Amino acid sequence: MNEIYIASCVVRIRPTHLVTVAAIIARLPGGEVIASHPEGRLVVVLEAAYAADITALIDAIRQLSGVLSVALAYQHTEKSEAMEECIA
């Protein structure tokens, strides 16, 4: 059974690094910046095929220059087939 792992995080960043960090996260496989605040906060959604990949993405974000913290806000696992269903 194939599953999709989805997580959302709040990333606190030095405001001077906000644009750069947001661009890097957006280029990560499965990374998407949903919202940002100029004081240095991002809301990020991560998707991956394995839970370990989510952990690796979070660790990679933590290592970026200017990142102060990464807080996991939500985690969900869904069957891959469910993600392809049409919702009417």
N, CA, C and O atoms as CSV, one atom per row, in Angstrom:
chain,resi,resn,atom,element,x,y,z
A,1,MET,N,N,0.848,-1.185,0.000
A,1,MET,CA,C,0.000,0.000,0.000
A,1,MET,C,C,0.888,1.240,0.000
A,1,MET,O,O,1.752,1.388,0.865
A,2,ASN,N,N,0.680,2.120,-0.955
A,2,ASN,CA,C,1.427,3.367,-1.036
A,2,ASN,C,C,0.728,4.433,-0.215
A,2,ASN,O,O,-0.498,4.540,-0.221
A,3,GLU,N,N,1.520,5.215,0.484
A,3,GLU,CA,C,0.981,6.288,1.299
A,3,GLU,C,C,1.694,7.593,0.976
A,3,GLU,O,O,2.823,7.608,0.486
A,4,ILE,N,N,1.008,8.668,1.261
A,4,ILE,CA,C,1.565,10.012,1.148
A,4,ILE,C,C,1.637,10.578,2.560
A,4,ILE,O,O,0.656,10.533,3.303
A,5,TYR,N,N,2.775,11.099,2.922
A,5,TYR,CA,C,2.962,11.736,4.226
A,5,TYR,C,C,2.933,13.242,4.022
A,5,TYR,O,O,3.628,13.777,3.158
A,6,ILE,N,N,2.128,13.914,4.818
A,6,ILE,CA,C,1.943,15.358,4.714
A,6,ILE,C,C,2.212,15.963,6.082
A,6,ILE,O,O,1.723,15.465,7.096
A,7,ALA,N,N,2.986,17.028,6.106
A,7,ALA,CA,C,3.269,17.717,7.360
A,7,ALA,C,C,3.250,19.217,7.116
A,7,ALA,O,O,3.582,19.688,6.028
A,8,SER,N,N,2.860,19.955,8.137
A,8,SER,CA,C,2.984,21.409,8.066
A,8,SER,C,C,3.841,21.857,9.239
A,8,SER,O,O,3.804,21.276,10.324
A,9,CYS,N,N,4.614,22.905,8.989
A,9,CYS,CA,C,5.544,23.426,9.985
A,9,CYS,C,C,5.488,24.947,9.992
A,9,CYS,O,O,5.157,25.588,8.995
A,10,VAL,N,N,5.822,25.495,11.146
A,10,VAL,CA,C,6.058,26.929,11.262
A,10,VAL,C,C,7.566,27.095,11.387
A,10,VAL,O,O,8.199,26.531,12.279
A,11,VAL,N,N,8.121,27.877,10.478
A,11,VAL,CA,C,9.564,28.096,10.452
A,11,VAL,C,C,9.837,29.533,10.875
A,11,VAL,O,O,9.328,30.472,10.263
A,12,ARG,N,N,10.635,29.703,11.917
A,12,ARG,CA,C,11.040,31.040,12.363
A,12,ARG,C,C,12.414,31.325,11.791
A,12,ARG,O,O,13.327,30.502,11.873
A,13,ILE,N,N,12.543,32.512,11.207
A,13,ILE,CA,C,13.738,32.873,10.458
A,13,ILE,C,C,14.143,34.293,10.813
A,13,ILE,O,O,13.297,35.122,11.147
A,14,ARG,N,N,15.422,34.567,10.741
A,14,ARG,CA,C,15.859,35.965,10.852
A,14,ARG,C,C,15.233,36.711,9.668
A,14,ARG,O,O,15.333,36.257,8.528
A,15,PRO,N,N,14.594,37.846,9.933
A,15,PRO,CA,C,13.914,38.570,8.842
A,15,PRO,C,C,14.806,38.857,7.637
A,15,PRO,O,O,14.323,38.902,6.506
A,16,THR,N,N,16.095,39.050,7.871
A,16,THR,CA,C,17.011,39.328,6.761
A,16,THR,C,C,17.213,38.127,5.844
A,16,THR,O,O,17.707,38.280,4.728
A,17,HIS,N,N,16.837,36.934,6.301
A,17,HIS,CA,C,17.000,35.711,5.513
A,17,HIS,C,C,15.674,35.180,4.958
A,17,HIS,O,O,15.655,34.141,4.297
A,18,LEU,N,N,14.582,35.872,5.218
A,18,LEU,CA,C,13.247,35.368,4.886
A,18,LEU,C,C,13.098,34.998,3.406
A,18,LEU,O,O,12.679,33.884,3.093
A,19,VAL,N,N,13.427,35.894,2.517
A,19,VAL,CA,C,13.238,35.658,1.084
A,19,VAL,C,C,14.096,34.494,0.602
A,19,VAL,O,O,13.630,33.641,-0.154
A,20,THR,N,N,15.340,34.465,1.039
A,20,THR,CA,C,16.259,33.401,0.612
A,20,THR,C,C,15.792,32.035,1.109
A,20,THR,O,O,15.752,31.074,0.341
A,21,VAL,N,N,15.441,31.948,2.390
A,21,VAL,CA,C,15.004,30.668,2.958
A,21,VAL,C,C,13.711,30.212,2.297
A,21,VAL,O,O,13.561,29.031,1.985
A,22,ALA,N,N,12.774,31.137,2.079
A,22,ALA,CA,C,11.507,30.774,1.425
A,22,ALA,C,C,11.763,30.211,0.027
A,22,ALA,O,O,11.127,29.237,-0.376
A,23,ALA,N,N,12.682,30.813,-0.704
A,23,ALA,CA,C,12.998,30.331,-2.056
A,23,ALA,C,C,13.629,28.937,-2.014
A,23,ALA,O,O,13.314,28.093,-2.853
A,24,ILE,N,N,14.504,28.693,-1.057
A,24,ILE,CA,C,15.139,27.381,-0.945
A,24,ILE,C,C,14.098,26.319,-0.601
A,24,ILE,O,O,14.085,25.245,-1.202
A,25,ILE,N,N,13.225,26.615,0.365
A,25,ILE,CA,C,12.192,25.650,0.755
A,25,ILE,C,C,11.278,25.339,-0.427
A,25,ILE,O,O,10.904,24.184,-0.634
A,26,ALA,N,N,10.921,26.344,-1.192
A,26,ALA,CA,C,10.039,26.139,-2.348
A,26,ALA,C,C,10.682,25.232,-3.395
A,26,ALA,O,O,9.978,24.582,-4.168
A,27,ARG,N,N,12.006,25.185,-3.426
A,27,ARG,CA,C,12.714,24.323,-4.388
A,27,ARG,C,C,12.950,22.912,-3.866
A,27,ARG,O,O,13.340,22.032,-4.633
A,28,LEU,N,N,12.721,22.681,-2.577
A,28,LEU,CA,C,12.892,21.325,-2.035
A,28,LEU,C,C,11.824,20.401,-2.621
A,28,LEU,O,O,10.687,20.832,-2.812
A,29,PRO,N,N,12.158,19.156,-2.908
A,29,PRO,CA,C,11.143,18.220,-3.409
A,29,PRO,C,C,10.066,18.009,-2.345
A,29,PRO,O,O,10.356,17.540,-1.244
A,30,GLY,N,N,8.836,18.355,-2.677
A,30,GLY,CA,C,7.736,18.216,-1.734
A,30,GLY,C,C,7.559,19.391,-0.808
A,30,GLY,O,O,6.706,19.347,0.078
A,31,GLY,N,N,8.338,20.443,-0.983
A,31,GLY,CA,C,8.244,21.632,-0.133
A,31,GLY,C,C,7.404,22.723,-0.764
A,31,GLY,O,O,7.497,22.974,-1.965
A,32,GLU,N,N,6.590,23.368,0.044
A,32,GLU,CA,C,5.759,24.473,-0.443
A,32,GLU,C,C,5.584,25.488,0.684
A,32,GLU,O,O,5.232,25.126,1.807
A,33,VAL,N,N,5.829,26.751,0.376
A,33,VAL,CA,C,5.605,27.829,1.333
A,33,VAL,C,C,4.173,28.318,1.130
A,33,VAL,O,O,3.811,28.781,0.048
A,34,ILE,N,N,3.366,28.210,2.182
A,34,ILE,CA,C,1.946,28.571,2.112
A,34,ILE,C,C,1.725,30.022,2.505
A,34,ILE,O,O,0.889,30.708,1.917
A,35,ALA,N,N,2.475,30.492,3.502
A,35,ALA,CA,C,2.305,31.872,3.983
A,35,ALA,C,C,3.624,32.353,4.570
A,35,ALA,O,O,4.455,31.559,5.011
A,36,SER,N,N,3.797,33.677,4.566
A,36,SER,CA,C,4.986,34.256,5.173
A,36,SER,C,C,4.614,35.548,5.893
A,36,SER,O,O,3.615,36.192,5.571
A,37,HIS,N,N,5.430,35.910,6.866
A,37,HIS,CA,C,5.252,37.149,7.610
A,37,HIS,C,C,6.595,37.865,7.618
A,37,HIS,O,O,7.623,37.237,7.872
A,38,PRO,N,N,6.607,39.159,7.347
A,38,PRO,CA,C,7.876,39.875,7.222
A,38,PRO,C,C,8.727,39.883,8.496
A,38,PRO,O,O,9.921,40.177,8.430
A,39,GLU,N,N,8.145,39.568,9.639
A,39,GLU,CA,C,8.930,39.511,10.876
A,39,GLU,C,C,9.747,38.225,10.976
A,39,GLU,O,O,10.515,38.052,11.922
A,40,GLY,N,N,9.585,37.311,9.996
A,40,GLY,CA,C,10.420,36.130,9.956
A,40,GLY,C,C,9.727,34.828,10.274
A,40,GLY,O,O,10.275,33.989,10.988
A,41,ARG,N,N,8.525,34.647,9.751
A,41,ARG,CA,C,7.810,33.381,9.946
A,41,ARG,C,C,7.290,32.875,8.611
A,41,ARG,O,O,6.825,33.643,7.769
A,42,LEU,N,N,7.382,31.559,8.441
A,42,LEU,CA,C,6.829,30.902,7.258
A,42,LEU,C,C,5.935,29.757,7.708
A,42,LEU,O,O,6.216,29.100,8.711
A,43,VAL,N,N,4.871,29.521,6.974
A,43,VAL,CA,C,4.072,28.310,7.118
A,43,VAL,C,C,4.416,27.458,5.905
A,43,VAL,O,O,4.278,27.892,4.761
A,44,VAL,N,N,4.866,26.236,6.177
A,44,VAL,CA,C,5.388,25.357,5.136
A,44,VAL,C,C,4.613,24.048,5.149
A,44,VAL,O,O,4.304,23.513,6.214
A,45,VAL,N,N,4.297,23.529,3.953
A,45,VAL,CA,C,3.710,22.192,3.825
A,45,VAL,C,C,4.729,21.309,3.122
A,45,VAL,O,O,5.336,21.698,2.124
A,46,LEU,N,N,4.901,20.109,3.670
A,46,LEU,CA,C,5.827,19.131,3.108
A,46,LEU,C,C,5.062,17.864,2.744
A,46,LEU,O,O,4.192,17.423,3.495
A,47,GLU,N,N,5.382,17.285,1.602
A,47,GLU,CA,C,4.792,16.009,1.176
A,47,GLU,C,C,5.914,15.072,0.774
A,47,GLU,O,O,6.886,15.479,0.137
A,48,ALA,N,N,5.763,13.790,1.162
A,48,ALA,CA,C,6.783,12.802,0.814
A,48,ALA,C,C,6.167,11.413,0.800
A,48,ALA,O,O,5.074,11.192,1.322
A,49,ALA,N,N,6.888,10.485,0.195
A,49,ALA,CA,C,6.420,9.101,0.104
A,49,ALA,C,C,6.696,8.307,1.373
A,49,ALA,O,O,6.072,7.272,1.603
A,50,TYR,N,N,7.624,8.782,2.199
A,50,TYR,CA,C,8.007,8.067,3.417
A,50,TYR,C,C,8.121,9.053,4.580
A,50,TYR,O,O,8.487,10.213,4.388
A,51,ALA,N,N,7.807,8.583,5.777
A,51,ALA,CA,C,7.915,9.422,6.979
A,51,ALA,C,C,9.352,9.905,7.169
A,51,ALA,O,O,9.579,11.042,7.581
A,52,ALA,N,N,10.310,9.045,6.871
A,52,ALA,CA,C,11.718,9.429,7.023
A,52,ALA,C,C,12.088,10.596,6.108
A,52,ALA,O,O,12.951,11.405,6.450
A,53,ASP,N,N,11.442,10.685,4.956
A,53,ASP,CA,C,11.702,11.806,4.042
A,53,ASP,C,C,11.196,13.123,4.631
A,53,ASP,O,O,11.821,14.167,4.445
A,54,ILE,N,N,10.065,13.077,5.343
A,54,ILE,CA,C,9.553,14.281,6.008
A,54,ILE,C,C,10.565,14.735,7.058
A,54,ILE,O,O,10.889,15.919,7.155
A,55,THR,N,N,11.057,13.778,7.838
A,55,THR,CA,C,12.055,14.095,8.859
A,55,THR,C,C,13.305,14.693,8.227
A,55,THR,O,O,13.869,15.654,8.750
A,56,ALA,N,N,13.734,14.135,7.116
A,56,ALA,CA,C,14.921,14.647,6.422
A,56,ALA,C,C,14.694,16.067,5.906
A,56,ALA,O,O,15.596,16.902,5.975
A,57,LEU,N,N,13.492,16.348,5.390
A,57,LEU,CA,C,13.180,17.703,4.927
A,57,LEU,C,C,13.208,18.694,6.085
A,57,LEU,O,O,13.767,19.783,5.959
A,58,ILE,N,N,12.605,18.318,7.214
A,58,ILE,CA,C,12.610,19.198,8.385
A,58,ILE,C,C,14.044,19.449,8.851
A,58,ILE,O,O,14.403,20.581,9.174
A,59,ASP,N,N,14.855,18.403,8.886
A,59,ASP,CA,C,16.258,18.562,9.284
A,59,ASP,C,C,17.006,19.468,8.313
A,59,ASP,O,O,17.824,20.285,8.734
A,60,ALA,N,N,16.733,19.330,7.021
A,60,ALA,CA,C,17.387,20.177,6.024
A,60,ALA,C,C,16.997,21.643,6.213
A,60,ALA,O,O,17.840,22.532,6.095
A,61,ILE,N,N,15.732,21.892,6.502
A,61,ILE,CA,C,15.271,23.272,6.737
A,61,ILE,C,C,15.953,23.836,7.980
A,61,ILE,O,O,16.382,24.990,7.977
A,62,ARG,N,N,16.057,23.039,9.038
A,62,ARG,CA,C,16.713,23.490,10.279
A,62,ARG,C,C,18.156,23.925,10.032
A,62,ARG,O,O,18.666,24.811,10.717
A,63,GLN,N,N,18.808,23.306,9.061
A,63,GLN,CA,C,20.222,23.588,8.799
A,63,GLN,C,C,20.446,24.826,7.930
A,63,GLN,O,O,21.585,25.262,7.765
A,64,LEU,N,N,19.382,25.394,7.377
A,64,LEU,CA,C,19.543,26.550,6.504
A,64,LEU,C,C,19.998,27.775,7.302
A,64,LEU,O,O,19.566,27.994,8.433
A,65,SER,N,N,20.855,28.546,6.701
A,65,SER,CA,C,21.350,29.764,7.335
A,65,SER,C,C,20.188,30.729,7.604
A,65,SER,O,O,19.375,31.001,6.720
A,66,GLY,N,N,20.126,31.234,8.824
A,66,GLY,CA,C,19.079,32.182,9.191
A,66,GLY,C,C,17.866,31.550,9.848
A,66,GLY,O,O,17.035,32.265,10.409
A,67,VAL,N,N,17.739,30.219,9.796
A,67,VAL,CA,C,16.601,29.546,10.422
A,67,VAL,C,C,16.850,29.450,11.925
A,67,VAL,O,O,17.897,28.977,12.368
A,68,LEU,N,N,15.865,29.908,12.698
A,68,LEU,CA,C,15.957,29.876,14.154
A,68,LEU,C,C,15.296,28.631,14.728
A,68,LEU,O,O,15.801,28.044,15.684
A,69,SER,N,N,14.159,28.221,14.145
A,69,SER,CA,C,13.465,27.026,14.636
A,69,SER,C,C,12.487,26.520,13.584
A,69,SER,O,O,12.036,27.265,12.714
A,70,VAL,N,N,12.174,25.239,13.687
A,70,VAL,CA,C,11.155,24.600,12.857
A,70,VAL,C,C,10.239,23.836,13.799
A,70,VAL,O,O,10.682,22.921,14.492
A,71,ALA,N,N,8.962,24.207,13.828
A,71,ALA,CA,C,7.996,23.548,14.707
A,71,ALA,C,C,6.980,22.785,13.870
A,71,ALA,O,O,6.295,23.361,13.025
A,72,LEU,N,N,6.893,21.481,14.115
A,72,LEU,CA,C,5.901,20.658,13.435
A,72,LEU,C,C,4.521,21.027,13.974
A,72,LEU,O,O,4.276,20.939,15.177
A,73,ALA,N,N,3.629,21.437,13.088
A,73,ALA,CA,C,2.287,21.846,13.501
A,73,ALA,C,C,1.252,20.762,13.236
A,73,ALA,O,O,0.265,20.653,13.963
A,74,TYR,N,N,1.476,19.951,12.185
A,74,TYR,CA,C,0.471,18.964,11.783
A,74,TYR,C,C,1.152,17.874,10.971
A,74,TYR,O,O,2.082,18.141,10.210
A,75,GLN,N,N,0.678,16.637,11.141
A,75,GLN,CA,C,1.183,15.525,10.342
A,75,GLN,C,C,0.002,14.621,10.012
A,75,GLN,O,O,-0.861,14.366,10.851
A,76,HIS,N,N,-0.016,14.140,8.766
A,76,HIS,CA,C,-1.113,13.280,8.320
A,76,HIS,C,C,-0.562,12.275,7.308
A,76,HIS,O,O,0.347,12.581,6.536
A,77,THR,N,N,-1.126,11.083,7.328
A,77,THR,CA,C,-0.783,10.058,6.344
A,77,THR,C,C,-2.056,9.678,5.607
A,77,THR,O,O,-3.103,9.463,6.218
A,78,GLU,N,N,-1.954,9.599,4.298
A,78,GLU,CA,C,-3.121,9.288,3.454
A,78,GLU,C,C,-2.713,8.248,2.429
A,78,GLU,O,O,-1.576,8.248,1.957
A,79,LYS,N,N,-3.629,7.368,2.086
A,79,LYS,CA,C,-3.377,6.417,1.005
A,79,LYS,C,C,-3.222,7.192,-0.295
A,79,LYS,O,O,-3.957,8.147,-0.544
A,80,SER,N,N,-2.275,6.784,-1.117
A,80,SER,CA,C,-2.022,7.464,-2.389
A,80,SER,C,C,-3.270,7.521,-3.259
A,80,SER,O,O,-3.537,8.530,-3.913
A,81,GLU,N,N,-4.035,6.426,-3.262
A,81,GLU,CA,C,-5.242,6.373,-4.095
A,81,GLU,C,C,-6.251,7.454,-3.689
A,81,GLU,O,O,-6.933,8.021,-4.543
A,82,ALA,N,N,-6.342,7.733,-2.399
A,82,ALA,CA,C,-7.285,8.742,-1.916
A,82,ALA,C,C,-6.908,10.130,-2.422
A,82,ALA,O,O,-7.778,10.978,-2.617
A,83,MET,N,N,-5.638,10.360,-2.631
A,83,MET,CA,C,-5.189,11.667,-3.104
A,83,MET,C,C,-5.549,11.895,-4.565
A,83,MET,O,O,-5.529,13.031,-5.039
A,84,GLU,N,N,-5.879,10.821,-5.284
A,84,GLU,CA,C,-6.230,10.943,-6.687
A,84,GLU,C,C,-7.733,10.940,-6.944
A,84,GLU,O,O,-8.170,11.103,-8.083
A,85,GLU,N,N,-8.528,10.754,-5.881
A,85,GLU,CA,C,-9.982,10.732,-6.025
A,85,GLU,C,C,-10.515,12.120,-6.331
A,85,GLU,O,O,-10.020,13.124,-5.818
A,86,CYS,N,N,-11.513,12.155,-7.160
A,86,CYS,CA,C,-12.177,13.407,-7.498
A,86,CYS,C,C,-13.176,13.747,-6.389
A,86,CYS,O,O,-14.001,12.918,-6.008
A,87,ILE,N,N,-13.090,14.949,-5.890
A,87,ILE,CA,C,-14.016,15.414,-4.853
A,87,ILE,C,C,-15.028,16.350,-5.518
A,87,ILE,O,O,-14.664,17.374,-6.096
A,88,ALA,N,N,-16.280,15.979,-5.423
A,88,ALA,CA,C,-17.308,16.794,-6.075
A,88,ALA,C,C,-17.994,17.697,-5.095
A,88,ALA,O,O,-18.888,18.454,-5.474
